[in-house]
Amino acid sequence: MTGTGKWIVHNDADRQGPWRFSDEPRSVTRKSNMHS
């Protein structure tokens, strides 16, 4: 999922933990929970 621009490289996200969204970091946190 690294082509929309909204999603940041999962490698980076994996290192930080919660996905860093460019629009809504909260939305990312929820998706990150489901993704992990």
PEGIQUI-V964294 format. One record per residue. N is the residue number from 1. RES is the residue in one letter. PHI is phi in whole degrees, -180 to 180 (none if undefined). Layout:
BEGIN
{{N/RES/PHI} {N/RES/PHI}}
END
This chain:
BEGIN
{{1/M/none} {2/T/-131} {3/G/-150} {4/T/-80} {5/G/91} {6/K/-72} {7/W/-84} {8/I/-97} {9/V/-43} {10/H/-62} {11/N/-61} {12/D/-65} {13/A/-65} {14/D/-63} {15/R/-70} {16/Q/-78} {17/G/114} {18/P/-75} {19/W/-59} {20/R/-99} {21/F/-90} {22/S/-81} {23/D/-104} {24/E/-133} {25/P/-62} {26/R/-68} {27/S/-61} {28/V/-66} {29/T/-56} {30/R/-66} {31/K/-66} {32/S/-62} {33/N/-63} {34/M/-72} {35/H/-67} {36/S/-70}}
END
